[in-house]
């Protein structure tokens, strides 16, 4: 494993096609954002996520929504044959709410979560205006959920693997 990391981070020739300094990103898990290349070796990638769900039953109408933001710093390690490898620390914040209405009173809840992660990624640029990327890593998330029923806070924390893929369209 250490040998693989050494090979991937060793300096290589800069044969990649030059791309713009700013691009639009679209990624999975679902996120929309931009990428700003501060230098050839450093970029910042803020992103935005949102989700809305609605369920209608005979005696119950339930809705939930969430919004989130995150920012990643990309530190490029090596460039070879249009492929750039990078490491990326990331911070994220999410807020969500849910409620339901029906024949009986059903309390809602709200939640706030923060996350930190680190990833290793690769970005392939077949042209100056388009790139694809993929990354894998490990992350930690902590969230607090407040229930309207009890008024108390439920604190949860989790850590595990994370992965993502996406495209970049440069201006």
N, C-alpha and C positions, 0 to 999 in steps of 0.2 A: 504494500500500500504506500509506504514511504517513497519507494522508487517511482511509482506512478505519479505521485504528487510532485516529485522532483522533475520528472520529464515534462509534466504539464506546465510547470512554472518557470522552466529554464527559458532564457531569452531566445527568441527566434527572429527570423527576418520579417520585416513589416511588408508583407506582400498583399495585404488586404486592400480592397478598393476603398478609397476615401468616401465617407458618408457625411451627411450634413451634421451640424451641431445640435439641431433640435428635431425631434421626431414624435409622432403619435404612437402610443403603445396600446395593444389590445392583447389581453392575456387570459389564460385559464389556469387556476380558478378565476372566474369572471372578474375582470378589472379593466378599467380604462384609465390611461394616464399619458404622461409625456416623459421624454428622456432629454436631458440637457447634458451635453458633453462639455465639461469645463476645460479638459485637456485631452490629449490622446490617451491618457492612462486613467482618468477619473470622470465618472458621469453620475448624475443624480436622476432618480426615476420616481417621482411622486405618482400616486395612483388614487383612484376613487372607485368605490363599490356601492351598490345599492340593491335592495331586494324588497319586494312586496308580495305578500301572500294573502289570499282571501278564500275562506271556506264557508259555503252556505249549506246548511242542513235544514230540515223542516222546523226544528225548534231552536236552532243556534246559528248565529252569524259570527264568525271569528276572523280577525285580521291580524297580521303582524307585518312589521317592516324593519329594515335595518339599513344603516348607512355606515360607511367606513372609509378610512383614508390610511394610506401607508406611504412610506418613503424608503427607498433603497439607495445606498451608495454603492456604485460599481467601481471596483479597483481592478483594471485590466492587467493581466499578468503576462500574457504571451499572445502574439499575433503570428499566424502562419496560414498561408493559402486561404485567405478570406475568413478564417476562423479566429475569433478572439476569445480567450478564456479569462474568467474573472472570479473574484470572490466578492460577496455582497452582504454586509450587515443590513438589517431591515428593522424598522419600527412600524407598528400599526395600531390603530384605534378604531373601535367599532361601537356604535350605539344602536340598540334595538328596543322595540316596544311591541307588546301584544295585548289584545283585549278581545272580549267576546260579549255578545248580547244575545239574550234568548228569554225563554219563559222563566228561567231562574237567574238570579244575580251571579255572575261569574267574574271574579276579580282579574285584573290585568297584571302585567309585570313590565319592568324595564330593566335593561342590562347595559353595562358599560364594560368594555374589555380592552386591554392593551396587550401587545405582543412584541416579542423580540426574537429575531432569528438570524442565522448565518447560513449562507448558501455558496455553493460552487456552481458556476455556470459557464456556458459557451454560447457565443453569438456568431452566426454565419451570415455573411453579407454577399449574396450573389450579385447585387448591383449597388450603385451608390444611393438609391432611393428606398431600398427594401432590405430588411434583415429578419431573421428568425432567431429565437433564443430558447434555451431550456436550462433549468437549474434545479438542483437538489440540495437539501440541507436539513438542519435541525432547528426547531423553534420552541419557544415557551410562551404561553398565553395565560393571563390572569383576568378573571372577570368577576363583577359584582352584579347580582340580580336582586332587585327590590320587588317584593310581592305586594300588591295592593291588599291582599287578603290578610297577611300577617303584619305587614309593615316592617318586617325584618329583612336583613341582607343575607344573601347566600353567596359566599365567596368560593370560587372554584379556580383551580390552576391546573394546567396540563402542559406536557411537553411531548414532542414526537417529531417524526420526519415531516418534511414538507417538500413539495415539488411544484413546478410551474413551467408552462410553455407559453410562447407568445410571438407576436410579430411586431415589427417597427416599420412605420412608413415615415421616411425623412422628408423634410421640407426643403 
